Amino acid sequence: MKSRTIKFRDPVVENVVDKFVSRSNVGFEKYGRSMHEERTGGHKDLAGYLNDVQEELMDAILYIQAAREELADNTVSRAISEVNKASFRPPHPSDTYIDREENILGVNSPLPGDDLDYGTPV
């Protein structure tokens, strides 16, 4: 196995190279040989490589379509959310039912006009 030091000026390029190395490791674990060994060992011919490329590109087209549909779904969801935000009207106090035992705050606190009980003086 070869080793080399590479100085990257672009982190995007570095990320892609890291992915290539990772992908190569996955392939080696799966097939037990490197791409070079596959090629020079006669494990696959040119037609086999062209078939692999075609299948990978067909998969890529499917991923692109799925991503476009996901983007469209998210765009529609965001648009609906924005419409809902724009049309939101806070409730008017007259719209709220007030239960004297549990008022709007959800606690048994006094309502305006109620007599306050401060307990026994200390």
N, C-alpha and C positions, 0 to 999 in steps of 0.2 A: 504494500500500500504506500502510495506517495504522500508526501506532506509538503505544503508550501504556505508561505505567509503572503497574504494579499492585503494591500492597503486600499480601502474603499473610500472614495470621495463622496459616494452617493449611498445613503442608507437604504434606498429602495433597491438598488442593485445588490447590495449586501444581503438583503432579505430574500431576494430571488435566488441568489447563490446558495444560501442556507437551505432553502426549500429544495433545490436540486440535489444537494448532498443528502438531505433527509429522505427524499424520494428514492434516491439511489440505494440507500440503506434498506428501505422497505422492500424494494425489488430484489435486493440480494438476499434478504431474509426469506422472501417468498420463493425465489427460484434457485437459490444457492449458487448463483454465479453473477458476475458483472455483465453489463451490456457488451463490453469489449469481449469478454469470454464467450458470450452468446454468439456474437458476430463471427469471431475468428474460429470458434469451435464448430461452426456449421449447424448450430441449433435452429437457425431461422434463415430463410433466404429473402431475397429482395421482395418477392410477392408477399411474404409473411409480414415484413416491415410495413409495406404499403397498406396491407389490410389493417394492421394495428393503427396506423396513422388515420385511416378512414374512420375506424370505429371511435377513436378518441375525438376526432373532429365532430362526428355525429353526436357524441355525448356532450361536447362543448356547446353545440347548437341547442340541445335540450336544456342545459344549464342556463344559457342566455335567455331562452324563452321563459323558464321558470323565474329567473331573476326579474325579467320585465313584468311578469304577472304579479310578482310580489311587490314590486315598486308601484305598479298601478293600484293594487289593493291598498297599500299604505297611503298613497296619494289620496285615494277616495276617502279612506278613514280619516286622514288629517283634515280634508275638506269638510267632511260631515262634522267633525269635532269643532272646527272653526265656526261653522254655521250655528251649531248648538251654543257655543260660547257667545256669539254675537246676538243670538236671540234670547239669551238668558235674562229673565226678569226676576229680581229677588222677590220673594213673597211679600205681599202687603200684610200688615198686622191683622187686618180684618179677615184674611184668608186662614189664619191660624186658629185651631181649636185649642182652647186653654182649659186643661183639667186642673181644678183647684188643688188636687192632691199632688199632681206631678205636672208642673207648668212647662212652658216652652223650653226651659233650660234643661229639663229632664231631671230636676232635683226638687226637693221640697223647700225651695227658698220662697220668701214672701214676694207677693206680687205688688205692684204699685197700689197704694190705698189700703193694704193689709196692715193691721196693727203688729208691730214688732214686739216679740217677747225677748227681753234681754236677760231673762233668768233672775235668780235671786241676787240681790246686792251683796257684795262681799264685805 
